[in-house]
Amino acid sequence: MSETGSQPPGADSPARDAQARRARKRRRRRKAGLWSLLSIAALAVALSVFVLAHLGTPVVVPDWLRARITERINAQVGGLEVELGQMVVVVDTGWTPRLALRDVTLRGWDGRVIATLAELGGTLAPRPLLQGQVRPGSIRLAGLQLHLRRDDSGAVGVELGNDLGVQAGARRAPRDVPSLISMVDEALGRPGLASLTGVHADNLTLRYEDARSGRAWTVNGGKLAATREDGFLRARGDFTVLGAQDYPSTLEFNFSSRIGSTAAQLGVNFSDLPAGELALQSPALAVLGALDAPISGALRVRLDGAGRLGPLNATLQIGKGALQPTPATKPIAFDSARTYFTYDPAAQKIEIAALSIDSKWVTASAEGTAHLIGGTSGWPDELIAQLRVTDITADPADLYAEPVHVDSAALDMRLVLEPFHLSLGQLSLSDQGRHLVLQGDLRAGRAGWDLALDGRLDGITRTRLMQLWPEAAVSKTRKWVAENVGQGDLRNIDLAFRLRPKARPDVALAFDFAQLDTRFMKQMPRIEEMSGKAMLVGGRFAIEAETGRIEAPQGGAIDIAGTAFVVPDTTIPGGPAEAAVRTQSSVTAALALIDEEPFRFLSKQGRPVDLADGQARVAADLRFPLVKNLKTEDVQVEVTGRLADLSSDVLVPGRVLTAQALDLRLADNQLRIGGDGQLDGVPFNGHWTATLGPDAAGSRVEGTLTLSQQFSDAFGIGLPPGSLTGSAPAQVVVDLAKEGAGAFSLSSDLAGLGLSLPQLNWSLPRSARGALEVRGRLGEPPQIDRLSLDAPGLGALGSVTLKPGGLLDRALFSQVRVGGWLNAPVTLVGRGRGAAPAVVLNGGSIDLRKADLGGGGGGAGGPITLALDRLVVSDGLSLTGFRAKLDTARGVDGSFTGLVNGGAAIRGQIVPQSGRSAYRITTTDAGGVLGSAGVLKQARGGEMELILSPAGAAGTYEGQLTGGDIWLTDAPALAALLSALSVVGLLEQMSGSGIHFSDVNARFRLAPERLTLYSSSAVGASMGISMDGYYHLGTKQMDMQGVVSPLYVVNAIGAMFTRAGEGLVGVNYTLRGPAASPSVGVNPLSLLTPGMFREIFRRPPPAPPAAQRPAEGTAAPAPQAGTAPPQVRKPVDRGRSNRP
C-alpha cells in the first residue's frame, strides 16, 4: 500500500503521467471501498503489536498514531473521508492480533455522512504478519446499513449507504447481484485480502425498497456472517421484523457462490411473515396477497452467471388466518395451510408438489400445476391451476356433527389477482363411486363476497346426502328430509348457489330420486319405493313422485304416482307446507289413509274404513304448517276422487249400494261421495255427505232414486208383484246418525210410473202425475212413519211397519180415497213373502156406482175385511153398517151384511163373475127392505132374494128379485091407482090390515142413476098387479105401467094367457112423476079386453140388451143355506101395445 498526492496543473508530461497513474490507482482503491480501509487498519494492528508490553491486553492506539493512520487511510480511498473515533489493538494469548475501530464515519466529497459503523474490527493473519505482511484474517462490523432495491423489472441491487465515490447530487442504480458478486470476488482476489476468511456484521440495518409495489421495509439489529472456504463464499444472516401486526417476524438467509463465478445459490428462511408482505416478493407468491395470515417457510433459488433466476423452490407453512382480499369481504377462516412447490420463472409455471389446508370448513391435500399469465413488468395478472385433491375432510364451521370425508377431487381454476376473482372451471369430486362437478365464480366486490356456484352430481344415497348436508344450511328443509325421508338414491343432482353482498344466500337444487322411503306428514304411513323429481328454487322446495306406493293400514297398497310435496318458503320457521297426494288404490285403502292421524275423518263419524269395496283414484291437497304436534284444525284438506266398481252394504245400512263410478270430494270439513249407482239394484243418482269434526252429528244421503217394481221389491214396500210398471224419479234424503238408526224421506211426482192396486180397484197410468211422500227410519227392519200419496183417483195418508227381512207387517192409512168410490181408513196386513196383503177397511164408505171390489181372479188378491159406515149401491140406495169378509184369491168371493139405507137388514154373498162381482142378497123382512129402499115404504114382512149380476159399465147390474108373503099398506101410488079404479074394498083393505101378496117377482137393470124394470108382478088373493118401466134413483121420478087384476084368486084363471100377475080381467094403468105422489092414469076400456088383447092398450115393456138376456136355465149365485134359488123365467112375449 502506498501513499498518493496531488500536483498543480501545468506540470510536465511525466508528471502528468504519474498523476494519471495515481488517479487510476485511486479509482481502483475507491472501488475497493471498505476493503481498503480494512487493509490499512490491519497495518495499524501490525504496528501496534510491537509496542504491546503484555499479550491479551487491549491497547488504545495514541491519538497521534490514530491520526497518522487515518491520514494514510484517506490517502488510499480518494474521494472519501474516513473518521476514526478510537482505535484499539489486542493480541490474544494465541498470538492473534485483533484491531477494533470505533465510531467510524464515512463522508462523501460534500462532507455528507455516507455510512457509520459503531465498530469495525478484525484479526490479522499471523503467518503473513511474521513475513512482514499485514493481512486481515477476519473482519467484524457493527451498525452497518445495507440497502436493497428492486426496480420495476424485478432486478435487485445492493447499496452500502449511498453509493461510494459518487459526488453529491449524483445517484446511480444499485449494483445487481451478479455485479455485486463480481466486485466481492475481485476484492477477495487481491493479495491484501488473501488471508481473509470471514466477515461478521452485527446490529445490521437493512432497508429494502420495492419500486414495483412502492413499498419499503427497514429492519434493525440484523446479523450477517460471510465465510470463505474451499473456494466458496458463503454468507448467512438473520433479521427480526416488527410491523403493524401484533407478532414479530424473523428472516434468515444463506448465500453460496464459488469465488470467481457469478452463479450463486440463495436461500431464505422466514417465520411469521405476513402473507401480504410475502406476496410482493415473487410472482410465484403473488397469490398469497389475498390471505391475512402469518407464513413461515423457506425459499431456495439459483442464479446463473448472467444473473438469471433459476427454479424457485418454496416451502410455506401458513398459520391461522383467513382469506380476505378486501376489508369489505367477510374473512374465510382457516387454521393452517402447507405447500411445497417449484416455480420456473422462464416458463412462468409452478409445480405444486404438495398443498394442504386445515380449516373448520375443509381439510384437504392437493398437487398439481399452475401457470402465471399476464403482466408487462413480469408480475402476473392471473393464475391458472390444475390440482388433484385428496384426503378431503369437510366440516364447514362445525356444521357437521362429525367431519365428512370425500375420496378425491380434480380442480381447474383461474384466479385474477386484482381485483380478486376466482373462476372455478371445474371441480370434480369423487365420493363413494359418485362424481360431483362444480363450476362457479367467487369475486371480492366492494360490498363483499359475490359467489355463483353451479354443480352436478350423478348420484348420492340418502344417507350420504344427510352426511354432506350441513344442519344449518336450509335447516328446516333438512330437518324435514331427515325426519321424513328414509332410504333412497338421488340421481342427476343439479346445484346452484348464489351469494350476493348484503343479500340472503340463494340456493337452487334439483334432483331425481329412486327407491325412496318417505312420508309427507309425520303421522301418515310412509311412502315406499318412490321415484320422481325434487327441486329447491328461491326458497321453494318441491318433491314429486312418478312412482311409489303406500301400504295402507287396511285395503292393501296405494299407488301414489303424481304425488307432490311443496314447502313454498323454506326460510320461514314453522312455515306452510303443501301436499298434493295423488293415489290409486282400493276404496278401503284410500279411506284408511284419510282416517289416519291427525285426521280420523271416518272414525270421528263412527264409520269404518271398509264401508265400501271398489277402486279409488283420489287427489288430496293438504295445507299445514311445519310444526310439531300438528293439530287437525291446523290442516286444510281438499280431496277429489273417482270411485269405480263400488259396492257397499254399510253406507246405507241394510242395503247394497253399487256404482260403476262415483265422485268423491272433501272440502271445508265436508266429505261428499256421489254419482249414478244402484241401491239394492234400484237406479239412483245422489251423494253421501258427511260433515267432519268432533261436533258433527252424522251424515246424509241425498239424491234421486228410481221408483219401480224393482224398488218396491228391494225396499220391502209390500206391494204385490205387478203393482208398479214403468219408473219415476224420486228425491231421497237419508240422514245417518253416528249412533242408532237413521231417518229417510222420499218424494216423487210419479211421472212415468204406473201404479195398480187391484185390491182397491185403482190404477195410475204412467202418463199421469201425483205426489208421493215417504218418511221413515232405517234399521232392521226399517219403519215408514209417514206415507202420503195424492194421485188422480187415489189419496192415502198413513204409515207402514215392516217385519225383519223387509216383509210387510202392517200399513195403516188413516184416510184412503180411491176413484171417488172409496173413502175410508185402510189397513194392509202382511201375510208373508209372495202373498198379497190382507185389506181391512174399518169405517168410511164405498160407492158401488163408480167401482166394485174387483173380481176377475188371477190369484193375486188377498182377503178383504170391510166394516164400512156406508156402501152406496145406487142413487138413493145405500147399505149402512156394512160388514164383509171377502177372499180375492180368485176374484172377490165372500159374504156380507148391512142395513138398507139404515133400515132393514140384509145378508148377501159376492162371487166372481165375468171379471167382476155378482151379488146374492137375502132378507127375512122383504117389506122392510122395500120400504128402506124407498120403493114401497108401506110394505112389511115377507122374504126376498135379490140377485145382481154385473153388466155393462161399473155399477150396472142385471137383477132378479123373488119373494113372498109381503103385506102392503098405505101405498100412495097404489091407493091412487085403486081409487082411480073405484075398488072400494081393496082400498079399505089396504088402509086396514093391508093387501097381502103371496108371490113377488121382478127382473130389472140397476144402473148408478136409474132402475129399469123389465117386468114385475105381485099377486095375492085380493089382487094381482104387474109393473114395468123406469125409476130414476137420483130424482125419485118414476115412469111405470102395468095391470091391476082384482079378485086375483078368481081372475087368475086367465093368467095363462097374460103376463105374470095379470088375470083374465084387468085394468091398465100408468104411474108417472114423483114416487111419493105420482100421477095415476087408468084405461077403463082395458077392463073389457081379455088379457091376451090387453097389450094393444099399453107400450112394450123395457127389454134388456141382447147380450144381457138370460137364457133358459142361467145359473145364479149359490143360495145361502135354507133358501131356495130363485126361479128364472122367460120374458113374457109382448103382443100389441095398448097404452092408456
CORSUL-V531974 format. One record per backbone hydrogen bond with DSSP energy under -0.5 kcal/mol. NH is the residue of the N-H (numbers start at 0). CO is the residue of the C=O. Records with the same first field share a line. If there is no record, write none. Layout:
# CORSUL-V531974
NH: CO ; CO
This chain:
# CORSUL-V531974
10: 7
15: 11
16: 12
17: 13
18: 14
19: 15
20: 16
21: 17
22: 18
23: 19
24: 20
25: 21
26: 22
27: 23
28: 24
29: 25
30: 26
31: 27
32: 28
34: 31
35: 32
36: 32
37: 33
38: 34
39: 35
40: 36
41: 37
42: 38
43: 39
44: 40
45: 41
46: 42
47: 43
48: 44
49: 45
50: 47
51: 47 ; 48
55: 90
56: 53
57: 55
58: 88
59: 57
60: 58 ; 86
65: 61
66: 62
67: 63
68: 64
69: 65
70: 66
71: 67
72: 68
73: 69
74: 70
75: 71 ; 72
76: 72
79: 76
80: 106
82: 104
84: 82 ; 101
85: 101
87: 99
88: 58
89: 97
91: 89 ; 95
94: 91
96: 94
97: 89
98: 121
99: 87
100: 119
101: 85 ; 99
102: 117
103: 116
104: 82
105: 114
106: 80
107: 111
110: 107
113: 105
114: 105
116: 103
117: 141
118: 141
119: 100
120: 139
121: 98
122: 137
123: 96
124: 134
128: 124
129: 125
130: 126
131: 128
132: 127
134: 132
135: 191
136: 122
137: 122
138: 197
139: 120
140: 199
141: 118
142: 201
143: 201
145: 204
146: 158
147: 145 ; 206
148: 156
149: 208
150: 154
153: 150
156: 148
157: 174
158: 146
160: 144 ; 158
165: 162
169: 166
174: 157
176: 155
179: 175
180: 176
181: 177
182: 178
183: 179
184: 180
185: 181
186: 182
187: 183
188: 184
189: 186
192: 189
193: 190
195: 192
196: 136
197: 136
198: 225
199: 138
200: 223
201: 140
203: 221
204: 143
205: 203 ; 218
206: 145
207: 216
208: 147 ; 206
209: 214
210: 149 ; 208
213: 209
214: 209
216: 207
218: 205
219: 239
221: 203
222: 237
223: 200
224: 235
225: 198
226: 233
227: 196
228: 231
231: 228
232: 256
233: 226 ; 231
234: 254
235: 224
236: 252
237: 222
238: 250
239: 219
240: 248
241: 239
242: 240
248: 240
249: 270
250: 238
251: 268
252: 236
253: 266
254: 234
255: 264
256: 232
258: 230
260: 257
263: 302
264: 255
265: 300
266: 253
267: 298
268: 251
269: 296
270: 249
272: 294
274: 292
277: 273
278: 274
279: 276
280: 277
284: 281
285: 282
287: 284
288: 285
289: 286
290: 287
291: 321
293: 319
294: 272
295: 316
296: 269
297: 314
298: 267
299: 312
300: 265
301: 310
302: 263
303: 307
306: 303
309: 301
311: 342
312: 299 ; 310
313: 311 ; 340
314: 297
315: 338
316: 295
317: 315 ; 336
318: 293 ; 316
320: 333
321: 291
322: 331
323: 289 ; 321
328: 325
331: 322
332: 330
333: 320
334: 357
335: 357
336: 317
337: 355
338: 315
339: 353
340: 313
341: 350
342: 311
343: 341 ; 348
344: 342
347: 343
348: 343
349: 369
350: 341 ; 348
351: 349 ; 367
352: 339 ; 350
353: 339
354: 365
355: 337
356: 363
357: 335
358: 361
362: 392
363: 356
364: 389
365: 354
366: 387
367: 351
368: 385
369: 349
370: 383
371: 347
372: 381
377: 374
380: 372
381: 372
382: 414
383: 370
384: 412
385: 368
386: 410
387: 366
388: 386 ; 408
389: 364
390: 406
391: 405
392: 362 ; 390
393: 403
394: 360
397: 359 ; 394
398: 395
403: 393
405: 391
407: 429
408: 388
409: 427
410: 386
411: 425
412: 384
413: 422
414: 382
415: 413 ; 420
416: 380 ; 414
417: 380
420: 415
421: 441
422: 413 ; 420
423: 421 ; 439
424: 411 ; 422
425: 411
426: 437
427: 409 ; 425
428: 426 ; 435
429: 407
430: 428 ; 433
433: 430
435: 428
436: 455
437: 426 ; 435
438: 453
439: 423
440: 451
441: 421
442: 449
443: 419
444: 442 ; 447
449: 442
450: 498
451: 440
452: 496
453: 438
454: 494
455: 436
456: 492
457: 434
459: 489
461: 487
464: 460
465: 461
466: 462
467: 463
468: 464
469: 467
470: 398
472: 469
473: 471
474: 471
477: 473
478: 474
479: 475
480: 476
481: 477
482: 478
483: 479
484: 480
485: 483 ; 516
488: 513
489: 459
490: 511
491: 457
492: 456
493: 491 ; 509
494: 454
495: 507
496: 452
497: 505
498: 450
502: 499
505: 497
506: 504
507: 495
508: 535
509: 493
510: 533
511: 490
512: 531
513: 488
515: 529
516: 486
517: 515 ; 526
518: 483
523: 520
526: 517
527: 525 ; 548
529: 515
530: 546
531: 512
532: 543
533: 510
534: 541
535: 508
536: 539
538: 506
539: 536
540: 538 ; 566
541: 534
542: 564
543: 532
544: 562
545: 530
546: 530
548: 527
549: 557
550: 525
551: 549 ; 555
557: 549
558: 583
559: 547 ; 557
561: 544
562: 559
563: 579
564: 542
565: 577
566: 540
567: 565
569: 538
571: 568
572: 570
574: 571
576: 623
577: 565
578: 621
579: 563
580: 578 ; 619
581: 579
582: 617
583: 558
584: 615
586: 613
589: 585
590: 586
591: 587
592: 588
593: 589
594: 590
595: 592
598: 595
599: 595
600: 593
603: 599
604: 601
605: 602
606: 601
610: 607
612: 646
614: 643
615: 584
616: 641
617: 582 ; 615
618: 639
619: 580
620: 637
621: 578 ; 619
622: 635
623: 576
625: 574
626: 624
633: 630
634: 631
635: 622 ; 633
636: 634
637: 620
638: 665
639: 618
640: 663
641: 616
642: 661
643: 614 ; 641
644: 659
645: 658
646: 612
647: 656
649: 610
650: 610
652: 650
653: 648
654: 651
656: 647 ; 654
657: 655 ; 677
658: 645
660: 675
661: 642
662: 673
663: 640
664: 671
665: 638
666: 669
669: 666
670: 689
671: 664
672: 687
673: 662
674: 685
675: 660
676: 683
677: 657
678: 681
679: 655 ; 677
681: 678
682: 680
683: 676
684: 703
685: 674
686: 701
687: 672
688: 686 ; 699
689: 670
690: 697
691: 668
695: 692
698: 735
699: 688
700: 733
701: 686
702: 731
703: 684
704: 729
705: 682
706: 704 ; 727
711: 707
712: 708
713: 709
714: 710
715: 712
716: 711
717: 711
722: 719
724: 753
726: 751
727: 706
729: 704
730: 746
731: 702 ; 729
732: 744
733: 700
734: 742
735: 698 ; 733
736: 734
737: 696
742: 734
743: 775
744: 732
745: 773
746: 730
747: 771
748: 728
751: 765 ; 767
752: 749
753: 724 ; 751
754: 763
755: 722
756: 761
759: 756
760: 756 ; 757
761: 756
763: 754
764: 762
767: 764
769: 748
770: 789
771: 747
772: 787
773: 745
774: 785
775: 743
776: 782
777: 741
782: 776
783: 799
784: 774 ; 782
785: 774
786: 797
787: 772
788: 795
789: 770
790: 793
791: 768
793: 790
794: 816
795: 788
796: 814
797: 786
798: 811
799: 783
800: 809
801: 781
802: 806
805: 802
808: 800
809: 800
810: 827
811: 798 ; 809
812: 810 ; 825
813: 796 ; 811
814: 796
815: 823
816: 794
817: 821
818: 792
820: 817
821: 817
822: 844
823: 815
825: 812
826: 839
827: 810
828: 826 ; 837
829: 808 ; 827
834: 831
837: 828
838: 862
839: 826 ; 837
840: 864
841: 824 ; 839
842: 840 ; 866
844: 822
845: 869
846: 820
847: 845 ; 871
849: 846
850: 846
855: 914
858: 888
860: 887
863: 885
864: 838
865: 863 ; 883
866: 840
867: 881
868: 843
869: 843
870: 878
871: 845 ; 869
872: 870 ; 876
873: 876
874: 1007
876: 873
877: 875
878: 870
879: 877 ; 898
880: 868
881: 867
882: 896
883: 865
884: 894
885: 863
886: 892
887: 861
889: 890
890: 887
892: 886 ; 890
893: 909
894: 884
895: 907
896: 882
897: 905
898: 879
899: 903
900: 877 ; 898
901: 898
902: 899
903: 927
905: 897
906: 921
907: 895
908: 919
909: 893
910: 917
912: 915
915: 912
917: 910
918: 947
919: 908
920: 945
921: 906
922: 943
925: 941
926: 940
928: 924
929: 925
930: 926
931: 927
932: 928
933: 930
934: 929
935: 929
938: 935
939: 966
942: 963
943: 922
944: 961
945: 920
946: 959
947: 918 ; 945
948: 957
950: 955
955: 952
956: 1005
957: 948
958: 956 ; 1003
959: 946
960: 1001
961: 944
962: 999
963: 942
964: 996
965: 996
966: 939
967: 994
968: 937
969: 989
971: 969
974: 970
975: 971
976: 972
977: 973
978: 974
979: 975
980: 976
981: 977 ; 978
982: 977
983: 981
986: 982
987: 983
988: 984
989: 985
990: 986
991: 987
993: 988
994: 967
996: 965
997: 995 ; 1018
998: 1018
999: 962
1000: 1016
1001: 960
1002: 1014
1003: 958
1004: 1011
1005: 956
1006: 1004 ; 1009
1010: 1030
1011: 1004 ; 1009
1012: 1010 ; 1028
1013: 1002 ; 1011
1014: 1002
1015: 1026
1016: 1000
1017: 1024
1018: 998
1019: 1022
1023: 1044
1024: 1017
1025: 1042
1026: 1015
1027: 1040
1028: 1012
1029: 1038
1030: 1010
1031: 1036
1032: 1008 ; 1030
1033: 1008
1035: 1031
1036: 1031
1037: 1072
1038: 1029
1039: 1070
1040: 1027
1041: 1068
1042: 1025
1043: 1066
1044: 1023 ; 1042
1045: 1043
1046: 1021
1048: 1020
1049: 1046
1050: 1046
1051: 1047
1052: 1049
1053: 1050
1054: 1051
1055: 1052
1056: 1053
1057: 1054
1061: 1058
1063: 1050
1065: 1063
1066: 1043
1067: 1082
1068: 1041
1069: 1080
1070: 1039
1071: 1078
1072: 1037
1074: 1035
1078: 1071
1079: 1077
1080: 1069
1082: 1067
1083: 1081
1085: 1082
1086: 1083
1087: 1084
1088: 1085
1089: 1087
1090: 1063
1092: 1089
1093: 1090
1095: 1092
1096: 1093 ; 1137
1097: 1094
1101: 1012
1107: 1104
1108: 1104 ; 1105
1113: 1110
1122: 1119
1128: 1126
1134: 1132
1138: 1095 ; 1097
